Amino acid sequence: MTTVSSASTEHPSPRHRLRQRALDVLPYFAHLGDSRPQARRYVGIAAAVAAVGGLLFGYDTGIIASALIYVSQSFSLSTAGQEWVAAALNLGAVAGAVLSGPVSDRYGRRLAIMLASAVFIVASFGCGLAPDTTILIIARLFLGVAIGATTQIVPVYVAELAPAERRGGLVSLFQMVFSLGLLLAFFVGYEMAGPPDCWRPMFMLGAVPAILLALGMLFLPESPRWLLHHEQERRAIAILYRLRGHHDPVRMELDAVLSIEEDGRDEDAGWGALRQAWLRPALIAALGIAALSQLSGPNVIVYYAPIILSQTGLGHSTALLTSVLVGVTSTITTGMGIALIDRVGRRRMLLLMLPFAALSLFVLGAVFLSPAPIAGMRMVMMVASLLGYIFFNFGSLSVAVWLIAAEVFPLHVRSKAMGLASATVWLSDTLVSLVTLSLVNGLGTTGTFWLFGLINVISFVFVWAFVPETAGTTLEGIETRLRSGTFLARD
């Protein structure tokens, strides 16, 4: 006869007690019927509300382009002053991305998103009411903190709510709404331009999506994985039933989460945990994609295309029209990426589209080899290659950047690791913003586009070597592969 040791029965471990309590709770929900269609809608609504954080990101990233002209006139800003006003948001975002991880781990994903929304509301009004440059820069820093926090928390929150088969599209809604926020900022800037103080309402309007996000989060659930990790099993299971709609997927997911909890509950959850050797493949994949998503040049096109193109002889109206087409194309292609990323797969989509992104930039650079004014067929090639790059880069790296980082890390370090990935995005974005126009002056337009084309080739090689396929795999399944050393195993 097999016996259980007295130590295990008289003094069960915290992990064993958590599993037992969770299993004891399950029968209270067994009577619930099949509500999977309602659960599917509920998950979609939750992801859409949380993705409004991307609207904050996009709006405030884009509105500075319109507002800075009038801010400079109101405060008689020097070039250095303009740079500080613009760069303050990025600096704050790095801090917000790193600091929000511990907050999210301690107080929950939902409360952390609401806190970030509150900071954004106050900072938006702080920008709009700023009496001088110093207050404006400080308010912009806090705006950045709120945006950096949302880029860390929202993808993690949605990834932990979504079922494996829909996780890619739902998490990538964040990037889709970012594109919409960018377009909204361009539209608001155009419509409100004129009066000397028009920049003030431009900034204050950013509080509207933040208010919507904070109010929406009041009606959304906490992450069930976070609740289980903090031994709130009754709430966690109740939420899982609302999210999955049937006891079979709830039981399967609960078993997977509890098994991983038993493996990782006693592990260090501090920053030092990220130095563990078994986590290194996830860090390489997530931080590499985070850096390459910016170093591959999308913001060069979004922010600097009108300047670069007008310097080559195009009229301002043509350059601005091209910029609008870039915004529309980025929104459409991001939507396409969201629709396909769960079907095609993250890795496969990246490998299919990045070579064409590189080719588009090589063709774009070749268009500018001749010093003659751009017209006729060269104009057609320029616009086609420019939009082609946006299509293939935004449909791959820009869609995958928040998703991969939110997927590949274990629960006990997920928030901190996602914060590190988000900070990497912001630091890389800052670097590209600082050097782009200098590159154009030093390498010329052709050399600059070819350099970014080469980085897209490097991105392809990186994905092939270091990024696994995670589509259709549960977060716990990804963690199991990571722990077993099969993270990069090819099917």
N, C-alpha and C positions, 0 to 999 in steps of 0.2 A: 504493500500500500504506500502511495506517495503522501508525504506529510509536508505541511507548510511550517517553516521554522517559526518559533515563538517570537523571534525578533521582528519578522515581517508582519505578524498578526498583531502583536502588542504595540509595536512602535512603527506603524506604516509611515513611509516617507511622504513629504508634502506632495510629491508628484503622484504617488499612489492615491492619496486622499482626494486630490483634484479629479483624477479619473473616476474614482468611485462616486464622488458627489455629482459629477456630470452624468454618469450613467443612472444615478438615482433620480435625476430630474427628468430624463427622457420620457418615462411613462406618462407624465403629466400632459405631454403634448401628442401622445400617440393617437388620440381620438380625432385629431384634426384631419380634415379631408384633403383632397388634392386641389391645391390652389396655385399650381405652377404658372398658369398664364398671368394671374395677378402678381405673383412674385416677380416674374420677368419684367413686368411694367414697373414695379416698385424699384427694382434694381436700376432700370434705365433712368427713372426720375431722379433717384439719389445721385447717380453719376452725373446727370445733366446739371443738377443744382450745384454739386461740388465743383464742377468744371467752370462755373462762373468765376472761380479764382483765376482761370486763364484769361477771362475778360479784363480783370484788373491788370494783369500782366501786360496784355496787348495794348490796352487803352493808354496806360501811363508810359509805356515804351514809345508809343507813336505820337502822343500829344505834345511831347517836348519839342518835336520838330517844328510844329506850328507856333507853340507858345514862346519859344526861346527868342524869336525875332522881337516880339513885343516886350518880353522881360528885359532884354538888352536895352531897349529904348527907355523903359520906365526907370531902370536903375543905372543907366549909362555904364553897362558892363564892358570891361575889357575882354580880350580873347580868353585870357586866363579865367576870368570870372564866368564866362559862358561855359568853359570846359568844366569848371567846378560844379555849376548848376546841373549840367548834363550828367557828369560822372558820379554825383552824389548818390543817385539811385542805384547804380551798379555796386558801389561800395557798400551801401546799406543792404543790398540783396545778398551779398556774400555773407555778411554777419547774420542776417535773418535766416539764411539756409542752414548755417551751422548751429545757431543757438536754438532754433525751433525743434530740432531733433529731441533733445532732452525734455523739452516742454511737452511735446507730443507723447513721448514715452511715459511721462509721469502722470499727466492729466487727461490723456486721451486725444485721439485724432480730431474728434468733433469739436471739443472745447478749444483746441489749439487753432482750428480754422476760424472759429468765431472770434477768438482773441486777435488773430491776424486781421480779420475784417474790421474790428474796432480800431486797431492801430491805423489802418488804411483810411477809415472815415475821418479820424482826427487829423491825420497828416494831409489829407486832401484839402480840408478847410484851412489847415496851417499854411499850405502853399498858396491858396487863393487869397488869403488875408495877410500874407507876409508884408510887413512894413519896410523891410530892407533885405539886402542880399543874404546876410547871415542867417536870418530866420528862414528864408526860402531854402537855403542849402540844408539847414537842419531838418526842415520838414521833408525835403526830398530824401534825406538819409533815412528817415522813418518810413517814408513810402517804400523805399527799397527794402527795409527790414520786413515790412508786411508782404511785399511781393516775393522776396526770397523765401519767406516762410511758406507761402502758398505753393510755390514750386516744389517745396520739399514735402509738405503734408498731403496735399490733394491727391497726387498720384498714388501715394502709399495707401491713403484712405480708400480710394476707389478700387485699387488692386485687392485690398483685403475684403471688400464687399462683393466683388464680382465673381461669378462662377468661372472656372478655368476656360470654358469654351467661348466666353464673351469678354474676357479680361482685356485683351488687346484693344478692341474697338472702344470699350468704355473708358479705359485709362487715356487713350489717345484723344478722346473728346477735349481734354485739357488743351492740347495743341490746336485743335480745330477752333475752339473758342478764342484762343490767343489770336489767331488770324482774323477772326471777326472783330476782336477788340482793336486790332491794328487798323482795320478798315474803318471802324467807327471813329477812331481818333482822327484819321485823315479827313473824314466827312465833317466832324465837329469843328476841326481846325479851319476847314475851308468855309463853313457856314458862319462861324463866329468871328472870322478875321475882319479887322477894320479899326474899331475904336482902340485907343492906346492901352486901356486896361482890360481888353478882351481876354487876355491870358488868365485873369483871375477866375472867371466862370469856367474856362476850359479845365483848369485844375479841379475846381470844386465839383464839377459834374462827375469826376471819377468816384465820388462818394456814393453815387447811385447804385452801381453794381455791387459795391461793398455792402451797402445796406440790404440789398436783395440776397446776397450770399449769407449774411448773418441771420436774416429772418428765415431763409430756407433751411439753414442748418438746425434751427430750433425743432423742425419736424422730421429730421433724419436721425437714423440710429447711430450709436457708437459702433466701431469696428468689433465684430464678435471675436476676432482673433485677439485684439487688445484686451477685451473683457476676460477671455479665458486665461490669458497670460497673467491677469491680475485677480484670478480666482473668483470672478463674478459669473459663475457658470449658468445660473438660472437666466440672467439677462442675455447672456451670449446665445443660449439655445433658443430662447424666444425670438431673438432677432434673426437667427439662422432660419427658423421656420418662416418668418416673413420674407426672407430673401430667397429661399429655395422652394417653398410651397409644398413640400412633401417630405415625409419622414425618411425615405430611402436616401436621397442626396444629403439630408441633414446628418444622418447616421454615418454615412461614408466620410463626409467632410469632418465631422467631429472626431471620428477615429483617427483620421490623418493628422489633425491638429494636435490631438492629445498625445499621439505617438511622438511627434516632434517635440512637444512640450516636455515629455519625459526625457528626451535626449538632451534638450538644451536649457531646462529651467535653472539648473545650478551653475550655468556658465556665466562668466563675466559679461555684463551688458554695457560696460563703459567703453570709452574711446579705445582703450587698450585692446579690447576684443578684436578690433579690426586688424590687428597685427598678426593674428593667428594664421598659420600657413594654409590651412584648409579653406580659408576665406579669400585667399589671394586671387584665384581665378575669377571670382565674382567681382572683386575690386578692379581688376584689370579690365574686364568687359565693360562694367558700368562707367568707370571713370574715363576709359578710352573713348567710348561712344559719346559721353558728355563733352569731352574736349573737342572731338572731331566734328560734332554737330555744329560747332561755331567756327572752328579753324578751317572747315571746308568751304566757308564763304557765304552762307545764306544772307547774313546781315550786311555784307558788302553790297549785295544787290538791293536789298530792301531799303537801306539807309542812304547809300552813296551812288546808286545808279543815276539819279537825275544830275548830280554834280559831275560824275565821270563822263556821262554822255553829252552834257552841255559843253564840257571842256573840249570835246572832240569835234565840235562844229554844229551839233544839232541845236535847234531852237529850244528855248525853255519850255514851250508848250508841248513839243514832241517828247522831250525828256520826261516831263511830268505825266503825260499820257502813258508813256512806257511804264512809269512807276505805278500808275493805277492798274495797268494790265498785270503787273507783277503781283499786286495785292490780290486781285481777283483770281489769278492762276494759283497762288499759294493756298487760298481758301478752298478752291475746287479740288486741288490735288491732295490736300490734307484730308478732305472728306472721302476721297477715293481710297486713300491709305487706310483710313479707319474702317471702311467697308471690307477691305481685303486682308488686313493684317492677321486676322484670326484664321482665315481660310488659306492664305498663301504661306503664312509663317513670317516671323520677324527676320530671321537670318536669311531666308530665301528672298524676301522682298528687298532687303539691303543688297544682297549679291546681284540681284537682277537689275536694280535701278542705278546703283552707284557708277558702273562703267558708262552709262549714258549721261549721267550728270557730268562726269569728267570730260567726255567727248563734246558735250555742249559748250563747256568752258574753253576747250581747245579751239573749237570752231569760232566762238565769240572773240577770242584773242586774235585769231587769224584775220577776222574782219577788219581789225584796226591796224594791220600791218602797213597798209597804204596810207600816206598822209593826205590823200585826196578827200574832199568832203564826202560823207556817206550819203548815198542816194541809190535809187533803183534796186537792183538785185542785192547789193550789199546791205541796204536797209532791211530788206526782207530777211536775209540771213541773220542779221544782228538781232532783230526782234524774235525770230524763231529760236535761235540758240539761247537767247536770254531767258525766254519763257520755258524752253526745254530744260534748262538747268534748274529753274524753279520747280518745274514739274517733277523731275527725277530726284532732286535733292530733298525737297520738302516732302515728297511722297515716301521717302525712306528714312534718312537720318532724323529729320525733324519730327516725324511721327513716332519713331522708335525711342528717341532719347529719354523721355520721361518714363516710358513703359518698361524698358529693360532694367533701369535702375530700381524701379519699384518692385520688380519681380525676383531678382536674382539673390537677394540677401535674406538670411534667416530672420525670423520675427524678433529675436532678442536684440538685434543690432540694426534692424531695417530702417528705423527713423534716422539714426545717426549716419548710417551709410548713405541713405538717400540725401541727407543734408550735405554730405561731402560731395556727392555727384552734382547736386544743384549748385553748390558753390563753385565747382569746376566749370559748369556751364557759364556762370556769370563772370568768372575770372577770364575764361577764354574769350567771351564776348567783349570784355573790356580791352583785352589785348588786341583783338582784331580791329576794334573801333579806333584805337590809338595809332595803329600803324598803317591802315589802309591807304589814306591819302599820301602818306610818305612813300609807300610802295609805288603808287601811281607816279609820283614825281621821280623816284629812283629807277624803277624798272620799266616805266611806261605802261600804258593801258594794256597792251598785248602781254607784256611780261607778267603783269599782275594777274590777269585772268588765267594765264598758263600756270602760274604758281599755285593758284587755288585749284586748278584742274588736277595738278599733280597731287595735291592733298586729298582730293577725292579718290584718286587711284590708291593712295596710301590707306585711305579709309576702307576701300574694298579689301585690301590685303589684311588689314586688321580684323575685319569682320570674319573673313575666311579662317583666320588663325585662332581667334580668341573669343568669338561670340557664339554661344550654343543656340539651338532652336528650343524655345520655351513655349511655343503655341500649343494649347490643349493640355498642358501639364499644370497640375495644381501647384500652388506656392510651396506646399509641403513636399511634393514630388521633386521640385527643383532643389529644395534644401537637402533632400535625401541624396540626390546626385552629387551635390556639392560635398557633403560629408563623406560619401563613399569614394570620392576621387574620380567620378565618371561625369563630371559637369560638362566636359567638352566632347563626350562620346557622341559619335554620329550614328543615327539610326540606319 
